[in-house]
Amino acid sequence: MYGVVSCAIVHGIDSLLVRAETDLSSGLPVFEMVGFLGSEVKEARERVRTAMNNCGYNLPIKRITVNLSPANIKKSGSGFDLPVAVSILAAMGVITKSDLSDVVMAGELGLDGRIYPINGVLPMVLAASDCSKKLCIVPYENYEEASLVPDMKVIAVSDLKETVEYLNNETEPKAPDLFESNDIKAEEADFRHISGQKVLRRACEVACAGLHNMLFIGPPGSGKTMAAKCLPSILPPMNVDEQMELSKIYSVSGKFEERGHLMDRRPFRSPHHSISQAGLIGGGVNVTPGEVSLAHGGVLFLDELTEFRHDTMEALRQPMEDKRVTVVRASGSYTYPASFMLVAAMNPCKCGYFPDLSRCTCTRADIERYLGRISQPMLDRIDICVEAPRLSFSDIRSTTDNESSKDIRKRVLKALSLQKERFAGTDIAFNSRIPAKDIEKYCYLGPKEEKHMEELYGALSLTARTYHKLLRVARTIADLSGDSRIRIEHLNECVCYRCIDKGEWEKCL
């Protein structure tokens, strides 16, 4: 007797369909599972056996062989419990539905037969849809994310008996109520709540208009964290493809319930400085996406940048360039998207008050040691460095209406629409992503501007990377002003956003 049902495994943020095949034959009674199985999948044998017995389905005294095919891909996770149990029941004849070829299912079994939620249901259902499957059976708690896939019938089940009842009689269990996103949508931070800091606000606008990486430097309480939290409010809205890709990342990470619905707002991730390299980049024993992938399409905010471990910070350099992360383990190679906008904040010295010598207690050696925690290659990958000075009393008590994020966003969207037209038909999406080979094409300088830039290059001791970044930022500033070409005033403004480079900062010592 033979039974087969489809299930799926998660690989990166995508999924591959797997066949759970069961054969019942004569011979010594034994229950074997084969097919390149991880330890948690091997343990499914005991969970399935006990759950079936407690639901009244006694295993026959036969040789039971379960194969998860294809056998050249390692199977991991607890989502194979339900399909293995159903394939056995189909082989036993308990499930009378003759054709299960269009059914894909996943779920973890408890010893009492209950079905528990698993990670990665969304990419599994998407894979089933791509393979023209008609029906997906998922745990009750995973119904919300599974229902995001259009034109796919999704059945939510809470236990093994309910699954058998549906497959035999097509009696659909009651589906959970869908989440209403507007009910609990949190209010975003708004730039109208930030008083003063005109240069900081302008730098944030420029950064979002070209998706440039930023670094804030300033004393405690100057509004660095508040400004970072306001950035998602002026970023462009996400399109459907971006929403689905981000939802897949949160699904495989087991964090889908943080939003409870399609990820329709750009993420803001702010990991603590004690985070490990695997937590930031991705990896671990059971490979999962890191914070750089959870911030995909949004903002990754590193507060107290100098407190992060050196190797953890340096690991960011490659994702910042490649916009993706590849984690290689013995079980395989996993690639996760990581196109984020890096925003970092730090104090100017250990005590936080340099160059205010009346309050700063740090020695020259202390300041040099503090600044030395950030490597020059890391600074070279940051497009905009801006100082957040200490707020005055008049700034704090000001009753003047500040410009809101809604108004700033209009200008940002206008600049982004110019970039969309400029880069139409290419793989480039934003000014910050212009490759070095195309700098001359998209960031053309006239004779006066080129001579001015040559003087700046020597005066600021720029590297090739920082030179290209200056031109990308100048291109964004020109877009915000509606100019088709880069002018001297745009170059002068973009240079102001490099004046907090480590070399410039040390001149104050």
C-alpha positions in Angstrom: 0.0 0.0 0.0 1.3 3.4 -1.0 0.4 7.0 -0.1 2.0 10.3 -1.2 1.4 14.0 -0.3 3.3 17.2 -1.1 4.9 19.4 1.5 7.7 22.0 1.3 11.0 23.1 2.7 12.3 26.7 3.1 15.6 27.5 1.4 16.7 31.1 2.0 13.4 33.1 1.6 12.1 30.8 -1.1 10.7 27.3 -0.9 10.9 24.0 -2.7 8.2 21.4 -2.9 8.9 18.0 -1.4 7.0 14.6 -1.7 6.3 12.7 1.4 5.9 9.1 0.2 4.8 6.2 2.4 5.0 2.5 1.6 3.4 -0.3 3.8 4.8 -3.7 3.1 5.1 -7.1 4.7 8.1 -7.8 6.9 9.4 -7.1 10.4 7.4 -4.2 11.9 9.6 -1.2 11.7 9.1 2.6 11.0 11.8 4.1 8.9 12.2 7.6 7.5 14.8 8.3 4.8 15.7 11.2 2.5 18.6 13.3 3.9 16.9 14.3 7.2 17.9 16.8 9.8 17.7 15.8 13.5 14.3 17.5 14.0 12.8 15.6 11.0 14.1 12.3 12.3 12.3 13.0 15.6 9.1 13.4 13.6 8.8 9.6 13.6 8.0 9.5 17.3 5.8 12.6 17.2 3.8 11.1 14.3 3.5 7.7 15.9 2.3 9.0 19.3 -0.1 11.6 17.7 -1.7 9.0 15.5 -2.2 6.6 18.4 -3.7 9.3 20.6 -6.1 10.2 17.8 -7.3 6.6 17.4 -5.2 5.7 14.3 -3.1 2.7 15.3 -0.2 2.0 13.1 -0.4 -1.4 11.3 2.1 -4.1 12.2 4.0 -3.8 9.0 7.2 -2.4 7.6 6.6 1.4 7.2 8.9 3.3 5.0 8.6 7.1 4.6 10.7 8.8 2.0 11.0 12.6 1.7 12.0 13.3 -1.9 14.2 14.6 -3.5 16.8 12.9 -1.4 19.7 15.2 -2.3 18.3 18.2 -0.4 18.6 18.3 3.4 15.2 18.4 5.2 15.0 20.5 8.3 12.3 21.9 10.5 9.2 20.5 12.1 6.7 21.2 9.3 7.0 17.6 7.9 5.0 16.1 10.8 1.5 16.6 9.3 2.4 15.5 5.7 4.1 12.4 7.0 1.1 11.5 9.1 -1.3 12.1 6.2 0.8 10.0 3.8 0.7 7.1 6.3 -3.0 7.5 6.8 -3.5 7.5 3.0 -1.4 4.3 2.7 -3.5 2.7 5.4 -6.7 3.6 3.6 -8.0 5.8 6.5 -8.0 8.8 4.1 -10.2 7.8 1.2 -9.4 10.7 -1.1 -7.7 9.0 -3.9 -5.8 11.9 -5.4 -3.7 14.2 -3.2 -1.5 15.4 -5.9 -2.9 19.0 -5.8 -2.6 19.2 -2.0 0.3 20.8 -0.2 0.4 20.8 3.6 2.7 21.6 6.5 2.5 21.6 10.3 4.0 20.4 13.5 2.2 17.7 15.4 1.8 17.6 19.2 1.6 14.3 20.9 -2.1 14.7 21.4 -2.7 15.3 17.6 -2.8 19.1 17.8 -1.2 21.0 14.9 1.1 23.8 15.8 2.3 26.7 13.7 5.6 26.7 11.8 7.9 29.3 10.2 8.0 30.0 6.4 4.4 29.2 5.5 4.2 32.2 3.1 7.0 31.1 0.8 5.7 27.5 1.0 2.2 28.6 -0.3 3.9 30.7 -3.0 5.9 27.7 -4.1 2.7 25.7 -4.3 1.0 28.4 -6.3 4.0 28.5 -8.7 3.7 24.7 -9.2 -0.1 25.0 -10.0 -1.2 23.3 -6.8 -4.8 24.0 -5.9 -5.1 23.5 -2.1 -2.9 24.2 0.9 -3.6 22.9 4.4 -1.8 24.9 7.1 -1.9 25.3 10.9 -4.7 27.5 12.2 -2.3 30.1 13.4 -0.6 30.4 10.0 -3.8 31.0 8.1 -3.3 34.8 8.0 0.0 34.7 6.1 -1.0 31.8 3.9 -4.1 33.7 2.7 -1.9 36.5 1.3 -1.3 34.3 -1.8 -4.0 35.1 -4.4 -5.9 32.3 -6.2 -4.9 29.6 -3.7 -7.5 27.8 -1.6 -6.2 27.7 2.0 -7.7 25.4 4.7 -6.7 26.1 8.4 -6.7 23.0 10.6 -6.1 22.7 14.4 -5.6 18.9 14.8 -5.1 15.7 12.9 -8.7 14.5 13.2 -9.9 17.7 11.6 -7.5 17.2 8.7 -8.7 13.7 8.1 -12.3 14.8 8.3 -11.8 17.5 5.7 -9.9 15.2 3.3 -12.5 12.5 3.5 -15.7 14.6 3.5 -14.5 18.1 2.4 -16.1 19.5 5.5 -14.3 22.8 5.8 -13.4 23.9 9.3 -14.2 27.5 10.3 -11.4 29.8 9.1 -9.9 32.4 11.5 -11.0 36.0 11.2 -8.6 38.0 9.0 -6.5 40.7 10.7 -7.6 44.3 10.2 -4.4 46.2 9.8 -6.0 49.6 10.4 -7.1 48.7 13.9 -3.7 48.6 15.5 -1.6 50.6 13.0 1.0 52.5 15.1 1.5 56.2 14.5 4.8 56.8 12.8 7.3 59.3 14.3 7.0 62.7 12.4 9.5 65.4 11.7 7.1 68.0 12.9 8.0 66.8 16.4 11.7 67.8 15.9 12.5 71.4 16.8 15.6 73.1 15.5 18.2 70.9 13.8 17.7 72.4 10.4 20.9 70.9 9.0 20.0 67.4 10.4 16.5 67.6 8.9 17.8 68.6 5.5 20.4 65.8 5.6 17.6 63.3 6.3 15.6 64.6 3.4 18.6 64.2 1.1 19.4 60.7 2.4 15.8 59.5 1.8 15.6 61.1 -1.6 18.5 58.9 -2.8 18.5 56.2 -0.2 21.9 57.1 1.1 23.6 55.7 4.2 23.8 58.2 7.1 25.8 58.8 10.3 24.7 61.2 13.0 27.3 62.6 15.4 26.3 64.6 18.4 26.0 64.9 22.2 23.4 62.9 24.2 19.9 64.3 23.9 20.4 66.2 20.6 17.7 64.2 18.7 19.7 61.7 16.8 17.5 58.7 17.7 14.3 60.7 17.2 15.4 61.8 13.7 16.3 58.2 12.8 12.8 57.0 13.8 11.3 59.6 11.6 13.0 58.4 8.5 10.5 55.7 7.5 7.8 58.4 7.4 9.4 60.2 4.4 10.5 57.1 2.5 8.5 56.1 -0.5 5.6 53.6 -0.1 6.4 50.0 -0.8 5.1 48.4 -4.0 3.4 44.9 -4.0 6.6 43.0 -4.9 8.5 44.7 -2.1 5.7 44.0 0.4 5.6 40.3 -0.6 9.4 39.9 -0.4 9.6 41.5 3.0 6.7 39.4 4.2 8.6 36.2 3.1 11.6 37.3 5.1 9.5 37.8 8.3 7.7 34.5 7.6 10.9 32.4 7.5 12.2 34.3 10.5 9.2 33.4 12.6 8.4 37.1 13.0 5.4 37.5 10.8 3.1 38.0 13.8 5.0 41.2 14.6 2.9 42.8 11.9 0.2 40.1 11.5 -0.5 41.1 7.8 1.3 41.9 4.6 4.3 44.1 5.4 2.9 47.4 3.9 5.2 49.7 5.8 9.0 50.0 5.5 10.7 48.4 8.4 12.8 50.1 11.1 15.2 47.8 12.9 17.3 49.0 15.8 19.4 46.1 17.2 21.2 46.5 20.5 25.0 47.0 20.3 25.5 43.6 22.0 24.1 41.7 19.0 26.2 38.9 17.6 27.5 38.8 14.0 25.1 36.0 13.2 22.2 38.0 14.7 23.1 41.0 12.5 24.1 39.3 9.3 22.2 36.0 9.5 23.2 32.4 10.2 23.1 30.3 13.4 22.7 26.5 13.8 19.3 26.7 12.0 20.1 29.4 9.4 17.7 32.4 9.7 17.9 35.9 8.3 19.6 38.6 10.4 18.7 42.2 11.2 20.1 43.4 7.8 17.5 41.3 6.0 14.7 42.1 8.4 15.5 45.8 7.5 15.2 45.0 3.8 13.6 48.0 2.0 13.8 50.1 5.2 16.1 51.5 7.8 18.7 49.7 9.8 19.5 52.0 12.8 22.7 51.3 14.7 22.6 53.5 17.8 25.9 54.0 19.8 27.8 52.8 16.7 31.2 52.7 18.5 29.8 50.2 21.1 29.3 47.5 18.4 32.0 44.8 18.2 34.6 45.6 15.6 34.0 42.3 13.7 30.3 42.8 13.7 30.5 46.3 12.2 33.0 45.2 9.6 30.7 42.3 8.5 28.3 45.0 7.3 30.6 46.2 4.6 29.8 43.5 2.1 26.0 43.6 2.5 26.1 47.4 2.1 27.8 46.9 -1.3 26.0 43.8 -2.5 22.5 44.4 -1.1 22.3 40.7 -0.2 23.8 38.3 2.3 25.0 34.7 1.4 25.4 32.4 4.4 27.3 29.2 3.7 26.9 26.2 6.0 27.5 22.5 5.7 23.8 22.1 5.0 23.9 24.5 2.0 24.2 28.0 0.8 21.4 30.5 1.8 21.0 33.9 0.2 18.8 36.6 1.8 18.1 40.1 0.4 19.6 43.0 2.4 18.9 46.2 0.6 18.7 48.5 3.6 19.4 52.1 4.4 22.0 52.2 7.1 21.6 55.0 9.7 24.1 55.1 12.6 24.5 57.4 15.5 27.4 58.0 17.8 28.7 60.5 20.4 31.7 62.6 19.4 33.8 61.2 22.2 33.4 58.8 25.2 31.8 61.4 27.5 29.8 62.8 24.6 30.5 66.5 24.7 33.5 67.1 22.4 34.3 69.7 21.0 32.6 71.6 23.9 35.8 71.8 26.0 34.0 73.4 28.9 32.1 70.1 29.4 34.3 67.4 27.7 36.4 65.4 30.1 38.2 63.3 27.5 41.9 63.5 26.7 43.3 63.6 23.2 44.2 59.9 23.5 40.7 59.1 24.7 39.1 60.8 21.7 41.6 59.2 19.2 40.9 55.8 20.8 37.2 56.4 20.6 37.2 57.5 16.9 39.5 54.6 16.1 36.7 52.1 16.8 35.3 52.9 13.4 37.5 51.9 10.4 38.0 54.2 7.5 36.6 51.6 5.0 33.4 51.6 7.1 33.3 55.4 7.0 33.8 55.3 3.2 30.6 53.4 2.9 28.6 56.1 4.6 27.3 58.7 2.2 26.2 61.4 4.6 27.8 62.4 7.9 26.1 65.2 9.7 26.5 66.8 13.1 23.6 67.0 15.5 24.5 69.9 17.8 23.2 70.4 21.3 19.7 72.0 21.3 19.4 75.5 22.8 16.6 76.4 25.2 14.9 78.5 22.6 14.8 75.5 20.2 13.2 73.3 22.9 10.6 75.9 23.8 9.9 77.0 20.2 6.2 77.2 19.3 6.9 77.5 15.6 5.2 74.8 13.5 7.8 72.5 12.1 7.5 71.1 8.6 5.8 67.7 8.8 6.9 64.4 7.3 4.0 64.6 4.9 5.4 67.8 3.3 9.0 66.5 3.2 7.8 63.3 1.6 6.3 65.1 -1.3 9.7 66.5 -2.3 11.3 63.1 -1.7 8.8 61.4 -4.0 9.3 64.0 -6.7 13.1 63.4 -6.6 12.6 59.7 -6.7 10.3 60.0 -9.7 13.1 61.8 -11.6 15.4 58.9 -10.7 12.9 56.4 -11.9 12.7 58.2 -15.3 16.5 58.5 -15.4 17.2 54.8 -14.7 14.3 53.4 -16.7 15.4 50.2 -18.4 18.4 49.6 -16.1 19.0 47.7 -12.9 19.6 51.0 -11.0 16.8 52.1 -8.7 18.3 55.0 -6.7 21.2 57.5 -7.0 23.0 55.7 -4.2 23.1 52.6 -6.4 24.8 54.2 -9.4 27.8 52.0 -10.3 31.2 53.6 -10.5 31.4 52.8 -14.2 28.3 54.9 -14.8 29.2 57.9 -12.7 30.3 60.0 -15.6 27.1 59.2 -17.4 24.6 60.1 -14.7 26.7 62.6 -12.6 28.2 64.7 -15.4 30.1 67.7 -14.3 30.6 70.8 -16.4 34.1 72.5 -16.8 33.6 74.8 -13.8 32.1 72.0 -11.6 34.9 69.6 -12.6 37.6 72.1 -11.6 35.8 72.8 -8.3 35.6 69.1 -7.6 39.3 68.6 -8.4 40.1 71.2 -5.8 37.9 69.5 -3.2 39.4 66.1 -4.0 42.9 67.4 -3.0 41.8 69.5 -0.1 39.8 66.8 1.6 42.1 63.9 0.7 39.3 61.9 -0.8 39.4 58.3 -1.8 37.9 57.0 -5.1 35.0 55.6 -3.2 34.2 58.8 -1.3 34.6 60.8 -4.5 31.9 58.7 -6.2 29.7 59.0 -3.1 30.0 62.8 -3.1 28.8 62.8 -6.7 25.9 60.5 -6.0 24.8 62.7 -3.1 25.2 65.8 -5.3 23.0 64.2 -7.9 20.3 63.7 -5.3 20.6 67.3 -4.1 20.2 68.4 -7.7 17.1 66.2 -8.1 15.6 67.8 -5.0 16.1 71.3 -6.5 14.8 70.1 -9.9 18.1 70.7 -11.7 19.0 68.4 -14.6 22.7 68.8 -14.0 25.0 69.1 -10.9 26.0 72.6 -10.1 28.7 74.1 -7.7 26.1 74.8 -5.0 25.1 71.1 -5.0 28.8 70.1 -4.7 29.3 72.5 -1.8 26.3 71.1 0.1 27.3 67.5 -0.4 30.8 68.3 0.9 29.2 69.7 4.1 27.9 66.2 4.7 31.4 64.8 4.8 32.9 67.3 7.3 32.4 64.9 10.2 34.7 62.3 8.7 37.2 61.0 11.2 40.1 63.0 9.6 38.1 66.2 9.7 36.9 65.6 13.2 40.4 65.0 14.5 41.4 68.5 13.3 39.5 69.9 16.3 41.8 68.1 18.7 
